[in-house]
């Protein structure tokens, strides 16, 4: 082990402690799923979210970290450095889950960050700069879409007010849910929204199969592909399913099917790099013997090439309109983030830490978007991936081995120290 590996801090990372905390967090919002799997449904800005945050705070305070929250509800755990006036190094992820999510997505990055600063403190190391662990608000978008509202607010990518009128399935406004959260955490110290960190690192399960297939222990993430999300509304007329001739119908479902078929042709990619998904469909009046007068579906379109993302994304509205036979359609773009490349400052620190610890690594891009995407314009940014079984994520069968979780936390601890002392 080389002198640059910070051996005391790396050795102080506890695989058992990190795994126990992951399992405890998995019980908050946990549910049993077929096949013996245990899933997690922990919506952002909910009572379950607050319970999980209190547990995290208790662990942080016990190891001596200070705790603050900002106006967006982002939660920060700070290990002070020698010079508090210097911008801190930031690490973290999110604590909310998909409605049928797993026990590692998001929360691993928060707990790996906590494990890293606890190991550094246990080793008696005081870095030049402070290291902060952040739990970002609403990364998943499972309750309020789009996701990453906390990190977008923090970085100024979008103003906080832009999310106020988002509503969940129960009609609760985002602004009201956030106000309830802030009231419940009114005992915590407050901090202003945003600053420019010295660097940002985010640890995460890969959510893909490459590390496992290629038998690599650490993913050095090079960047994140771009994403564009759309909502398409097709409006026709409701008629009786048994009496109205097909030629006279304005069937929203049939025109929706034509539109999706045309979009599949637009998005065809023989190299299988492009990602096009229709995952949510709502129909009115949603009865079996009535012609649908309205159909609403979502589009999730992603690509690592900016030119492709812009060209095909811009073509969506025209393709949908051309597919209409008897109905009208409107296309609303609700989220747009261009591809980003991570800084060598951050990726180099991750790669060097993995090499120093004798861990095999692979440089790869992220297909999923993360809070890290919005830190790129603000500071040098990078991510650490660890393998996950079968590449499965956003599902109760999502799994990472304890040793993989610990490997990621050890690389994170060393990389954070390297950046904090620079």
Secondary structure as UniProt FT lines:
FT   HELIX           3..5
FT   HELIX           7..12
FT   HELIX           15..27
FT   TURN            28..29
FT   STRAND          30..32
FT   HELIX           34..36
FT   STRAND          38..40
FT   TURN            44..45
FT   HELIX           47..62
FT   TURN            63..64
FT   STRAND          66..69
FT   TURN            71..72
FT   STRAND          75..79
FT   TURN            84..85
FT   STRAND          89..94
FT   TURN            99..100
FT   TURN            105..106
FT   HELIX           107..122
FT   TURN            123..124
FT   STRAND          131..136
FT   HELIX           149..155
FT   HELIX           160..163
FT   TURN            164..165
FT   TURN            169..170
FT   HELIX           174..184
FT   TURN            185..187
FT   STRAND          189..190
FT   STRAND          199..205
FT   HELIX           210..213
FT   TURN            214..215
FT   STRAND          218..224
FT   STRAND          226..235
FT   TURN            241..243
FT   HELIX           246..248
FT   HELIX           252..266
FT   TURN            270..271
FT   STRAND          275..277
FT   STRAND          281..284
FT   TURN            288..289
FT   STRAND          294..303
FT   HELIX           306..323
FT   STRAND          328..337
FT   STRAND          340..341
FT   HELIX           344..356
FT   TURN            357..358
FT   STRAND          361..366
FT   HELIX           372..375
FT   TURN            376..378
FT   STRAND          380..386
FT   HELIX           389..391
FT   TURN            396..397
FT   HELIX           402..420
//
